[in-house]
Amino acid sequence: MTLGDLRREYAHARLDEKDVSHDPIVEFARWFAQAQEAQVAEPNAMTLATATSAAAPSARLVLLKAFDEHGFVFFTDYRSRKGQELDENPRAALVFYWVELERQVRITGTVERTSAEESAAYFRTRPLGSRLGAWVSHQSLVIPSRAQLERGLREVEARFPDGNIPLPPHWGGYRVQPEVIEFWQGRESRLHDRIRYTRAGERWRIERLSP
C-alpha cells in the first residue's frame, strides 16, 4: 500500500452560500454543535499556528475553551513558545478538522490576552491536578528529567495544602479575534465546498472559493 492508496471520497454533505448564516460565529456554533452531536472526539481540539517577528512559523494542538462574537479563547503558559511568539507577533491561525463530518474550519486574526478576571474564572474550573501543574511547569523550557517535574509537584502541593490554588501570574488566556473564517465541506471528486467570510467593517463578506 502506498500513501496514495489512503485516498478517500467525500460525500457526507454539501455547503451552499445561500444556506449559511450571515454571521460566521452563528455558523460556527451550528457546526460545533453538530460535531458534538456526532460524538467527534474532542471537537474543541484545534491547530494553533503562530510565528515569530521574523515569520518563522510553528503549530500545535490546543483546546478551544470559549467563543463568541468577540473571538475564540484558549489558555496557556504565557512563557511558552506560543506565548513568546504571540508577544512578538500578535496574529494567529486556527484550524478545526472534524473528520467524521468531513469538515474543516480555518480562522485567522489578531490576538489579545484575556483579562486577569476572565483567566482566573476559567482557572478555578480546572481540575486540581491541572491547577497544580500550571504552577509546576514552565512550558517549553528545557528540563533535565521527569523527576524535576515530580519534585516540583510535591513542592507546590506542600505550598497549597488546602487546595486553594490561585491563578499563576504567568498563566492565562488568549482571544483570537477573527478577520477571516473559512468553512470547508468535503465533496466528491475533490470539488469541495469552501465558503469564506471576510470582515468588512461591522459586517462580513461571504464568498465561495474554488477548491
ZAMARGU-4260 file (C-alpha; in steps of 0.2 Angstrom, whole numbers, plus 5000, padded with zeros to 4 digits):
<rodrens>
0) 5000/5000/5000 | 5006/5017/4996 | 5001/5034/5003 | 4991/5037/4988 | 4980/5022/4992
5) 4974/5031/5008 | 4964/5042/4997 | 4945/5043/5001 | 4930/5050/4993 | 4920/5064/5002
10) 4901/5063/5001 | 4894/5067/5018 | 4886/5084/5015 | 4886/5099/5004 | 4888/5118/5008
15) 4880/5132/4999 | 4882/5150/5002 | 4863/5153/5001 | 4861/5142/5016 | 4874/5149/5028
20) 4871/5162/5041 | 4876/5180/5038 | 4886/5179/5054 | 4901/5166/5054 | 4900/5165/5073
25) 4882/5159/5072 | 4888/5147/5058 | 4902/5140/5068 | 4891/5137/5083 | 4880/5127/5072
30) 4894/5117/5065 | 4902/5115/5083 | 4885/5108/5090 | 4884/5096/5075 | 4902/5090/5079
35) 4897/5087/5097 | 4881/5078/5091 | 4891/5067/5080 | 4902/5062/5095 | 4918/5069/5087
40) 4932/5065/5099 | 4937/5082/5107 | 4928/5093/5095 | 4936/5108/5103 | 4954/5102/5098
45) 4961/5115/5086 | 4978/5118/5077 | 4985/5135/5083 | 4998/5142/5071 | 5009/5157/5077
50) 5025/5165/5070 | 5040/5175/5076 | 5043/5193/5071 | 5055/5185/5058 | 5040/5175/5051
55) 5047/5158/5057 | 5031/5148/5060 | 5026/5135/5072 | 5010/5125/5076 | 5002/5114/5089
60) 4986/5107/5095 | 4977/5117/5109 | 4959/5116/5116 | 4946/5129/5112 | 4938/5135/5129
65) 4926/5148/5124 | 4919/5158/5108 | 4908/5172/5105 | 4906/5187/5094 | 4922/5193/5101
70) 4933/5178/5096 | 4940/5161/5101 | 4948/5158/5118 | 4962/5146/5123 | 4973/5146/5139
75) 4991/5143/5141 | 5008/5147/5150 | 5012/5165/5144 | 5030/5160/5144 | 5028/5146/5132
80) 5035/5146/5114 | 5017/5151/5108 | 5016/5165/5121 | 5033/5172/5116 | 5028/5172/5098
85) 5011/5180/5101 | 5020/5193/5111 | 5032/5197/5096 | 5018/5194/5083 | 5000/5195/5089
90) 4992/5186/5075 | 4987/5168/5073 | 4978/5155/5063 | 4967/5141/5070 | 4961/5125/5061
95) 4947/5113/5066 | 4946/5097/5057 | 4931/5085/5061 | 4935/5070/5050 | 4919/5062/5055
100) 4909/5076/5046 | 4922/5079/5033 | 4923/5097/5038 | 4936/5109/5042 | 4936/5127/5049
105) 4950/5139/5046 | 4951/5156/5056 | 4964/5169/5055 | 4965/5185/5065 | 4973/5196/5078
110) 4976/5190/5096 | 4975/5198/5113 | 4976/5192/5131 | 4960/5189/5141 | 4958/5199/5156
115) 4965/5193/5173 | 4947/5191/5179 | 4942/5180/5164 | 4958/5170/5166 | 4955/5167/5185
120) 4937/5162/5182 | 4942/5149/5170 | 4957/5143/5181 | 4945/5140/5195 | 4935/5127/5184
125) 4951/5117/5181 | 4954/5100/5190 | 4965/5101/5205 | 4979/5092/5196 | 4979/5104/5181
130) 4979/5119/5193 | 4994/5112/5202 | 5003/5108/5185 | 5001/5126/5180 | 5012/5131/5194
135) 5025/5117/5191 | 5028/5118/5173 | 5037/5132/5164 | 5030/5127/5147 | 5043/5124/5133
140) 5058/5126/5144 | 5072/5113/5143 | 5072/5102/5159 | 5085/5088/5164 | 5072/5075/5168
145) 5054/5070/5173 | 5060/5069/5191 | 5061/5088/5191 | 5043/5090/5187 | 5038/5077/5200
150) 5049/5086/5213 | 5041/5102/5208 | 5023/5095/5210 | 5027/5089/5228 | 5033/5107/5232
155) 5018/5115/5225 | 5006/5103/5234 | 5015/5107/5250 | 5014/5126/5246 | 4995/5125/5244
160) 4989/5111/5256 | 4971/5117/5257 | 4969/5115/5238 | 4965/5134/5236 | 4977/5137/5222
165) 4977/5155/5214 | 4980/5159/5196 | 4998/5159/5192 | 5005/5176/5186 | 5012/5168/5171
170) 4996/5159/5165 | 4981/5165/5156 | 4970/5166/5141 | 4972/5172/5123 | 4957/5178/5112
175) 4959/5176/5093 | 4949/5190/5085 | 4944/5183/5068 | 4946/5193/5052 | 4944/5178/5040
180) 4934/5162/5044 | 4933/5148/5031 | 4921/5134/5031 | 4926/5118/5021 | 4915/5104/5017
185) 4922/5089/5008 | 4914/5084/4992 | 4915/5071/4978 | 4930/5071/4965 | 4939/5084/4977
190) 4927/5098/4971 | 4925/5103/4989 | 4914/5117/4995 | 4923/5132/5003 | 4914/5147/5010
195) 4924/5161/5016 | 4919/5176/5027 | 4930/5191/5027 | 4927/5205/5040 | 4922/5221/5031
200) 4919/5234/5045 | 4905/5229/5056 | 4899/5216/5043 | 4905/5200/5034 | 4908/5197/5016
205) 4903/5180/5010 | 4912/5172/4995 | 4913/5155/4988 | 4931/5149/4984 | 4937/5136/4971
210) 4943/5120/4979
</rodrens>
